[in-house]
Amino acid sequence: MKNKLIIIESEMIEPKGHFLSNLIDISNFFRKKFDIYWFLNKNFHPHKAFIPRKPTIIKTIKSNKFKRKNNKLSYILEEIVFLISNILNIFYFSIIFIRDKNFKNYILALRSNYFLLPRYFSSFYHNYKNLGLNKKDHVLFPSTRRKDIALVNFISKIDVNHPKFHMRLFIMPKDRFKGFFYYLKQIDNQLINKRAFLYIWNKNNYNFVLKKTLSKQGILISNLIFSYNPSKLFNRKFKKKNFTVGYVGNARRARGFHKLPKLINFIEQKNKKFNYLIQFSKISDDLIPVKKKLYELAKINKRIKIIEKYTNNEEFNNILKRIDIMPILHDAKEINKVTSGTLYSCLPYEIPFVIPKGLSFLNNINKFKSFETGKNLNDISSKIIKISNKYSFYLKNAKLNFKILKKIVIKDPLNINFFLKRYF
């Protein structure tokens, strides 16, 4: 009988961005090892997006419907209702834990949370309890927030036989009162005893988080992105012409979406042999004029193909297979701090790329020259042409870097802590 893996995504209410893709990727990665359950927001709607038959999906988590920045009054009213219901639920769960002879641990957990229940504990706990989890099971938070680590703290105090908690931290939290780092200190004993783990992307963030801990244990650097699935290998073939330059992911200014029309114009002025494949779904209002400009260019230039929709995993992977050169248009400082899923995806799909100057993300993997560095858009366009002129050289090195990634994944702490068998 398999052990269980619970994947918790509390904020996703629609299949946009990376949230659903992460859930599917994680499930594909671990499906041979565990029985998998998704704990999702109660308001999640797939909107005809691809949802696999397995795992078991439990839509139970209640969180804010209104965002403070979008609807301040509704947000405040919702918070008042939450506070009242929280107080009532405290008494309700008091009866539950008195009945289960676990009231002392419940009080200790409440005290550690300033005598409030964690944000979505009430909507989560009964479904969690019904699964009968134990120390051999696992709970994974793909994108950990303050409310997630607060839940980990609470459950670890009321349930001595709790499963292992795995928390991936993508966006660095601010050091606030009763914030993320407060709860990190609260679960220090779990980190020491290897019952909880926090995974960080890069060394700078790792060193910052380490300063905020008590024992400095259980904090690990992980390079594992689950879209890299060892059971689905891809071998890119060499080509001499008809190269495709790509852009994938959300249309955001921080990701350089607004630079695409100018970049295409620079390339076209120097060389008219390229195809362009641009995929995006979510777009902010300030970038609508950029989108219109791209469609105008596509009417004139039939080599520009635009895919404006959410794509499921298989569709997205097929897009990556069609892209021969990927310019990374983010700012280097942002990538070093937040990371880049696009850049990571270039590795398993053996895509040569152009990166911004000053980038350190993944330099432990990109040891071979499968890329060029661009100072500005004009320089990036020149580097794209340079890669196309010596494509066999860059492709060969992309394959070598992929081998480095495979070795790193084998020894990755997140992999080891799940007791996975060696794939290669």
Salt bridges, closest charged atoms under 4 A:
GLU9 OE2 - ARG145 NH2 3.14
GLU11 OE1 - LYS67 NZ 3.19
GLU11 OE2 - LYS147 NZ 2.91
GLU79 OE1 - ARG119 NH2 3.00
ASP100 OD1 - ARG99 NE 3.16
ASP148 OD2 - ARG145 NH1 3.73
ASP175 OD2 - LYS212 NZ 2.70
GLU268 OE1 - ARG303 NH2 2.77
ASP286 OD2 - ARG253 NE 3.15
GLU308 OE2 - LYS291 NZ 3.09
GLU315 OE2 - LYS309 NZ 3.19
ASP324 OD1 - ARG236 NH1 3.53
ASP324 OD2 - LYS239 NZ 3.13
GLU350 OE1 - LYS399 NZ 2.73
GLU372 OE1 - LYS369 NZ 3.75
GLU372 OE2 - LYS386 NZ 3.47
ASP379 OD2 - LYS383 NZ 3.51
